[in-house]
Amino acid sequence: MNEDGELIHIQSSVYGNYTSFDTAKDGVFIVCIPGVAFVMPMWGYAAIAGGVLIALGAGITTFIVLKKKKKSKPIS
């Protein structure tokens, strides 16, 4: 994608599992096969769900611990 947001093609050579191309730009390059849709593997969905559950559990636990500490402080 160039600076204007247009998709461009770069001349490249394929060697087995590797792709080689020359460019004068630095950055991240994503190599796509036109017409092939990306499909998330099932373990990807499981990893995302697991991460969300862990973060949610940590947040709830922290909230409960802080509430209990606040209640147990003696009033002077």
Contact map, one row per residue, 1 for C-alpha under 8 A:
1111111100000000000000000000000000000000000000000000000000000000000000000000
1111111100000000000000000000000000000000000000000000000000000000000000000000
1111110000000000000000000000000000000000000000000000000000000000000000000000
1111110000000000000000000000000000000000000000000000000000000000000000000000
1111111000000000000000000000000000000000000000000000000000000000000000000000
1111111100000000000000000000000000000000000000000000000000000000000000000000
1100111110000000000000000000000000000000000000000000000000000000000000000000
1100011111000000000000000000000000000000000000000000000000000000000000000000
0000001111100000000000000000000000000000000000000000000000000000000000000000
0000000111110000000010000000000000000000000000000000000000000000000000000000
0000000011111000000011000000000000000000000000000000000000000000000000000000
0000000001111100001111000000000000000000000000000000000000000000000000000000
0000000000111110001110000000000000000000000000000000000000000000000000000000
0000000000011111111100000000000000000000000000000000000000000000000000000000
0000000000001111111100000000000000000000000000000000000000000000000000000000
0000000000000111110000000000000000000000000000000000000000000000000000000000
0000000000000111111000000000000000000000000000000000000000000000000000000000
0000000000000111111100000000000000000000000000000000000000000000000000000000
0000000000011110111110000000000000000000000000000000000000000000000000000000
0000000000011110011111000000000000000000000000000000000000000000000000000000
0000000001111000001111100000000000000000000000000000000000000000000000000000
0000000000110000000111110000000000000000000000000000000000000000000000000000
0000000000000000000011111000000000000000000000000000000000000000000000000000
0000000000000000000001111100000000000000000000000000000000000000000000000000
0000000000000000000000111110000000000000000000000000000000000000000000000000
0000000000000000000000011111000000000000000000000000000000000000000000000000
0000000000000000000000001111100000000000000000000000000000000000000000000000
0000000000000000000000000111110000000000000000000000000000000000000000000000
0000000000000000000000000011111000000000000000000000000000000000000000000000
0000000000000000000000000001111100000000000000000000000000000000000000000000
0000000000000000000000000000111110000000000000000000000000000000000000000000
0000000000000000000000000000011111010000000000000000000000000000000000000000
0000000000000000000000000000001111110000000000000000000000000000000000000000
0000000000000000000000000000000111110000000000000000000000000000000000000000
0000000000000000000000000000000011111000000000000000000000000000000000000000
0000000000000000000000000000000111111100000000000000000000000000000000000000
0000000000000000000000000000000000111110000000000000000000000000000000000000
0000000000000000000000000000000000011111000000000000000000000000000000000000
0000000000000000000000000000000000001111100000000000000000000000000000000000
0000000000000000000000000000000000000111110110000000000000000000000000000000
0000000000000000000000000000000000000011111110000000000000000000000000000000
0000000000000000000000000000000000000001111111000000000000000000000000000000
0000000000000000000000000000000000000000111111100000000000000000000000000000
0000000000000000000000000000000000000001111111110000000000000000000000000000
0000000000000000000000000000000000000001111111111000000000000000000000000000
0000000000000000000000000000000000000000011111111100000000000000000000000000
0000000000000000000000000000000000000000001111111110000000000000000000000000
0000000000000000000000000000000000000000000111111111000000000000000000000000
0000000000000000000000000000000000000000000011111111100000000000000000000000
0000000000000000000000000000000000000000000001111111110000000000000000000000
0000000000000000000000000000000000000000000000111111111000000000000000000000
0000000000000000000000000000000000000000000000011111111100000000000000000000
0000000000000000000000000000000000000000000000001111111110000000000000000000
0000000000000000000000000000000000000000000000000111111111000000000000000000
0000000000000000000000000000000000000000000000000011111111100000000000000000
0000000000000000000000000000000000000000000000000001111111110000000000000000
0000000000000000000000000000000000000000000000000000111111111000000000000000
0000000000000000000000000000000000000000000000000000011111111100000000000000
0000000000000000000000000000000000000000000000000000001111111110000000000000
0000000000000000000000000000000000000000000000000000000111111111000000000000
0000000000000000000000000000000000000000000000000000000011111111100000000000
0000000000000000000000000000000000000000000000000000000001111111110000000000
0000000000000000000000000000000000000000000000000000000000111111111000000000
0000000000000000000000000000000000000000000000000000000000011111111100000000
0000000000000000000000000000000000000000000000000000000000001111111110000000
0000000000000000000000000000000000000000000000000000000000000111111111000000
0000000000000000000000000000000000000000000000000000000000000011111111100000
0000000000000000000000000000000000000000000000000000000000000001111111110000
0000000000000000000000000000000000000000000000000000000000000000111111111000
0000000000000000000000000000000000000000000000000000000000000000011111111000
0000000000000000000000000000000000000000000000000000000000000000001111111000
0000000000000000000000000000000000000000000000000000000000000000000111111100
0000000000000000000000000000000000000000000000000000000000000000000011111110
0000000000000000000000000000000000000000000000000000000000000000000000011111
0000000000000000000000000000000000000000000000000000000000000000000000001111
0000000000000000000000000000000000000000000000000000000000000000000000000111
